[in-house]
Structure formats: structure tokens, C-alpha cells
Amino acid sequence: MTSGQPAPDFDAPDQNGTRHRLADYRGRWLALYFYPRDDTPGCTKQACSLRDHRSQLAARDVAVLGVSAQGAAAHRAFTEKYALNFPLLIDGDMRIARAYGALGAGPGGLLRRWLGAYRRISFLIDPDGRIAHVIDRPDVSRHAEELLAQLPAP
């Protein structure tokens, strides 16, 4: 996926069973981020960066959705342990990850598919449903700031 392309549609439940679709976010910005696994050091830093800057993101009309292959119980435990304030989508069949290229290619992609661990990549989707920016190697400690820096001036 590259900037300017239409974002692939998705329809998946979050940790609480609420369904989320790309169409639900039309008219606002969406930060869709893929991460390897719940409750691991890098993934925790990344999620906490987004949690801690949620009010700044919301002030710029940015919704945040995390995506990984773990199930509802793991997502709920991760969310509760770190008081995450955004949904984590369940992508057990890896359909969303495939559509966005979050598994990667080559031997690494095959290993990720087998392990059910996505590569770390984020997509900033504009209000019209197009990919505005791809952050291929997010800085886990500063991820929210990276996203905010990609938004047009208010």
C-alpha cells in the first residue's frame, strides 16, 4: 500500500465484540496500526504512546485502531492492563493484514503468517478513505507524535 491509494475495506470486531468498518470512519482521519503481539515490550510502548496522546489525536479528529492476530481475551487483557483508550481489532484470519501488506513478503512474511505476528506498520487514512501516509517503521516510543506530524496544519 502506498500513499494516495484507496484504503482497503475491513470489517472486524474489537476486544469487546463491537464491529468496526472502514466506512465507519469516513469524514475523519484514521490511524490504523498493525503490531506484532499484545503485551510485548515494543507493542506496549507503541500502544501507550497512542494512549497518552489520545486527546491530541482526538482534537485533530483522528480515530485510532490497533490490529493484530490475537483474540478478544488477549486484547481485553492488554487493554485493561495498560488502560488503552482505543479499540484493538481481532484479525485472526489475517484478512486485514493481507489487504494492507502487514505480513510482509518473502521468508519473513511466511514466518509472520505461521507465527501470527504482524510487522509493525501504520497507515494514516484521510477522511475520504485514502491512504495519506504510511509509517513503515514506527518509533514505538514516539508513534503518536509521528502521526500528529503527518496531519495537515489545523
C-alpha positions in Angstrom: 0.0 0.0 0.0 1.2 3.4 -0.8 0.1 7.0 -0.3 -2.8 8.1 -2.5 -4.4 4.6 -2.9 -7.8 3.9 -1.6 -7.6 2.1 1.8 -8.7 -1.5 1.7 -12.1 -2.0 3.3 -12.2 -4.0 6.6 -14.9 -5.3 8.9 -13.7 -6.8 12.2 -14.7 -7.0 15.9 -12.7 -5.3 18.6 -11.9 -6.7 22.1 -15.4 -6.1 23.2 -17.2 -7.5 20.2 -18.0 -4.1 18.6 -17.6 -4.3 14.8 -15.5 -1.7 13.0 -15.6 -1.0 9.3 -13.6 1.5 7.3 -16.8 3.2 6.3 -17.5 4.0 9.9 -14.6 6.4 9.8 -15.4 8.3 6.7 -15.3 12.0 7.3 -12.4 11.8 9.8 -8.8 10.7 10.0 -8.0 7.1 11.0 -4.7 5.8 12.3 -4.7 2.1 11.6 -1.7 0.5 13.1 -0.6 -3.1 12.9 1.6 -4.5 15.7 3.1 -8.0 16.3 1.7 -9.1 19.6 -0.2 -7.9 22.7 1.7 -7.1 25.9 5.3 -7.3 24.5 7.8 -4.5 25.2 7.7 -2.7 21.8 4.0 -3.2 21.3 3.3 -1.9 24.8 5.4 1.3 24.2 3.6 1.9 21.0 0.1 1.5 22.4 1.0 3.6 25.5 2.3 6.4 23.2 -1.1 6.4 21.4 -3.0 6.2 24.7 -1.0 9.1 26.2 -1.6 11.3 23.2 -5.2 10.3 22.6 -6.6 13.8 23.5 -4.2 15.5 21.0 -5.2 13.0 18.3 -8.9 13.4 19.0 -8.5 17.2 18.9 -7.3 16.7 15.3 -10.2 14.3 14.6 -8.1 11.2 14.4 -9.5 7.8 15.5 -7.1 5.1 16.4 -7.4 1.3 15.7 -4.8 -1.3 16.6 -4.8 -4.6 14.6 -3.1 -7.9 15.4 -3.9 -11.6 15.2 -4.6 -12.2 18.8 -8.1 -12.9 20.0 -10.5 -11.0 22.2 -9.2 -12.3 25.6 -5.6 -11.2 24.8 -6.8 -7.8 23.5 -9.0 -7.3 26.6 -6.2 -8.2 29.0 -3.8 -5.9 27.1 -6.3 -3.0 27.1 -7.1 -3.4 30.8 -3.5 -3.8 31.9 -2.4 -0.6 30.2 -5.8 1.4 30.3 -5.7 1.7 26.5 -8.4 4.1 25.3 -8.9 2.9 21.7 -10.1 -0.4 20.1 -7.9 -3.3 19.2 -9.3 -5.2 16.2 -9.2 -9.0 16.0 -7.8 -10.2 12.7 -7.4 -13.9 13.4 -7.8 -14.9 9.8 -5.2 -12.2 8.8 -7.5 -10.8 6.2 -6.9 -7.2 7.1 -3.1 -7.7 7.5 -3.0 -9.3 4.0 -5.0 -6.4 2.5 -2.6 -3.8 4.0 0.6 -5.8 3.4 1.2 -6.0 7.2 2.6 -9.6 6.9 5.4 -8.6 4.6 6.9 -10.6 1.8 9.5 -13.3 1.3 10.7 -15.6 4.1 9.9 -13.0 6.8 6.3 -12.8 5.6 5.9 -16.6 5.6 7.3 -16.8 9.2 4.9 -14.0 10.3 1.9 -15.9 8.8 3.0 -19.0 10.6 3.6 -17.2 13.9 0.6 -14.9 13.6 2.7 -11.9 14.3 2.4 -8.8 12.0 5.2 -6.5 11.1 4.9 -3.1 12.7 3.4 -0.7 10.2 0.9 2.2 10.4 -1.4 3.8 7.9 -2.9 7.3 8.3 -6.1 7.2 6.3 -7.7 10.5 5.3 -11.4 11.5 5.7 -12.1 10.3 2.1 -10.8 6.8 2.8 -7.4 7.1 1.0 -4.0 6.3 2.4 -2.4 9.6 3.3 0.8 8.3 4.8 2.5 5.0 5.6 4.8 4.8 8.5 6.8 1.7 7.7 9.0 1.6 10.8 7.2 3.5 13.6 9.2 4.7 16.5 7.3 2.9 19.3 8.0 5.5 22.0 7.0 8.4 19.7 4.4 6.9 17.5 1.6 9.4 18.3 3.9 12.3 17.6 4.9 10.7 14.2 1.2 10.5 13.3 0.4 14.1 14.5 3.4 15.4 12.4 1.8 13.9 9.3 -1.5 15.7 9.6 -2.2 18.9 7.7 -1.9 22.1 9.7 -5.1 22.8 11.7 
